[in-house]
Amino acid sequence: MSTATQKQPPLVPDTPGSGKAPSIRHQPKAKRYYFDVGLGSVCLSGTDTGGAYCLLEVSLAPGMGVPRHTHTREDEVYFVLAGELEVTIGEKSFVLRPGDSLLAPRDIPHQLRNSGNTTNHYLLVFSPSGFEEFVMATAVSAPDNAVAPTEPPAVAVRNVHELAANYGIPFWLTCAKTSPGGLRGLCFRRGPLAF
């Protein structure tokens, strides 16, 4: 019997939480939120993708960034739409420009910042999903005309400190208003946060 005529099992089983999207999902422009040091939205959640991934869009003001941290549950992909995004994964640094993408595997410490002189805009994919739940637990609603913040909202910073470990995201930093890498924003002590 020819293998072309044999029915092959699906690569992704059709079961809840299997990573198969439950249905077609059209997301008109999503509600925007302050995600701690950035402004963005959840374009697709784990509910939309059967848990396979989530898709976020984010903008950072020049000089703003996310301090060194580790995702223990998901891999992270960056795709830059506008501006620059400097990402350091382990000890390797990359400056991403429009059209560039980068994969940050789980369990490797990384940090990112807008190294350009204009607000950037980029997409984030986390696989599997789950990170969007952390983001929404710490998000602050933004007005329709909002721009990327130049300082993180105080409420969101407190929430990040309280919730990060619950989502498998330890932060590793030197506590300073501006870190040696030029990051402005969050201030954490060196080593994983203890909650």
C-alpha positions in Angstrom: 0.0 0.0 0.0 1.4 3.4 -0.9 2.2 5.8 2.0 0.5 8.6 0.0 -2.8 6.9 0.3 -2.5 5.9 4.0 -4.2 8.2 6.4 -1.6 9.7 8.7 -2.5 10.7 12.3 -2.6 14.5 12.9 0.6 16.1 14.2 -1.4 17.8 16.9 -4.2 15.8 18.5 -7.6 17.4 18.6 -8.0 17.6 22.4 -8.3 20.5 24.8 -5.0 22.0 25.8 -3.3 20.1 23.0 -2.0 23.2 21.2 -4.7 23.1 18.5 -6.6 26.3 18.0 -10.3 25.6 18.9 -11.7 27.8 16.1 -10.9 30.7 13.7 -10.1 33.9 15.7 -10.3 37.4 14.2 -9.1 40.0 16.7 -9.9 43.6 15.7 -7.6 46.1 17.3 -7.2 44.9 20.8 -7.6 47.0 24.0 -4.3 48.6 25.0 -2.7 48.3 28.4 0.3 49.5 30.2 2.5 46.4 30.6 4.7 47.8 33.3 7.4 49.6 31.3 5.6 49.2 27.9 2.3 49.8 26.2 0.6 46.9 24.3 -2.1 44.4 23.9 -2.8 40.7 23.9 -3.5 39.9 20.3 -4.1 36.1 20.8 -4.3 34.3 24.2 -3.8 30.7 25.0 -7.6 30.3 24.9 -7.5 31.4 21.3 -4.6 29.0 20.4 -5.4 25.9 22.4 -2.5 26.7 24.7 0.1 26.5 22.0 1.2 30.1 22.2 0.1 33.7 22.9 0.8 36.8 20.7 1.4 40.2 22.2 2.2 43.6 20.6 4.3 46.0 22.6 5.9 49.5 22.3 8.7 50.8 24.5 9.8 54.4 24.8 13.5 55.1 24.1 15.7 53.9 27.0 12.9 51.9 28.6 13.4 48.2 29.1 12.7 45.0 30.9 15.4 43.9 33.4 17.3 40.6 33.3 14.8 37.8 34.0 14.2 34.2 33.1 11.2 32.4 31.8 11.0 28.9 33.2 7.8 27.9 31.5 7.9 29.3 28.0 10.1 30.3 25.0 9.9 33.9 23.8 10.2 35.2 20.2 10.6 38.8 19.3 9.7 40.3 15.9 10.4 44.1 15.4 8.0 46.1 13.4 9.5 49.6 14.0 12.4 51.1 15.8 15.1 49.2 17.6 15.1 46.5 20.3 18.3 45.5 22.1 18.0 42.0 23.5 20.7 40.3 25.6 20.2 36.5 26.0 22.8 35.0 28.3 25.9 37.0 27.4 25.0 37.6 23.8 23.5 40.9 22.7 21.5 41.6 19.6 20.1 44.8 18.2 16.9 44.0 16.3 15.5 46.3 13.7 12.3 46.2 11.6 11.9 42.7 10.1 14.4 41.1 12.5 13.3 38.2 14.8 15.0 36.4 17.7 14.2 33.4 19.8 15.0 33.5 23.6 14.7 29.9 24.8 13.3 29.3 28.3 15.7 29.0 31.3 18.2 31.4 29.8 18.3 34.8 31.5 17.6 37.7 29.2 16.8 41.4 29.2 15.6 43.9 26.6 15.4 47.6 26.0 14.7 50.2 23.4 18.2 51.2 22.3 16.9 53.6 19.7 15.8 57.2 19.8 12.2 56.7 18.9 9.4 54.5 20.4 9.7 51.0 19.0 6.9 48.5 18.2 7.4 44.7 18.2 5.5 41.4 18.5 6.1 38.8 21.2 5.2 35.2 20.9 5.4 33.0 24.0 5.1 29.2 23.6 3.4 27.6 25.3 0.9 30.2 26.3 0.5 31.4 29.9 2.7 34.5 30.0 -0.3 36.6 28.8 -2.0 35.8 32.1 0.9 37.3 34.1 0.9 40.3 31.8 -2.9 40.9 32.3 -2.6 40.3 36.1 -0.1 43.2 36.2 -1.6 45.4 33.4 -3.1 48.8 33.9 -5.8 49.9 31.3 -4.5 52.6 28.9 -6.5 55.3 27.2 -7.0 54.9 23.4 -4.5 57.8 22.7 -1.8 56.4 25.1 1.8 56.5 24.2 4.5 54.2 25.6 5.4 55.3 29.1 8.8 56.9 30.0 8.4 55.6 33.6 6.5 52.5 34.7 3.2 53.0 36.5 3.7 52.5 40.2 0.7 50.1 40.6 2.0 47.8 37.8 5.5 47.7 39.4 4.1 46.6 42.7 2.1 43.9 41.0 5.1 42.7 39.1 7.1 42.3 42.3 4.2 40.4 43.9 3.4 38.1 41.1 6.5 37.3 39.0 7.6 34.2 40.9 4.0 32.8 40.8 4.4 32.7 37.0 7.9 31.2 36.9 9.7 34.4 36.1 12.6 35.2 38.4 14.3 38.5 38.0 18.1 39.0 38.3 19.3 42.6 38.7 21.3 45.2 40.4 19.0 47.7 42.2 19.5 51.1 40.6 17.4 53.8 38.8 19.5 53.2 35.7 21.2 49.8 35.4 24.7 49.4 33.9 23.1 48.3 30.6 21.2 51.7 30.5 17.8 50.3 31.5 15.4 52.8 33.1 12.5 51.4 35.0 12.2 48.6 37.4 14.5 48.2 40.4 15.3 44.8 41.7 17.9 43.3 44.0 20.6 41.0 42.5 19.5 37.4 42.5 16.1 35.8 42.1 13.3 37.6 43.9 12.1 35.8 47.0 8.4 36.0 47.7 
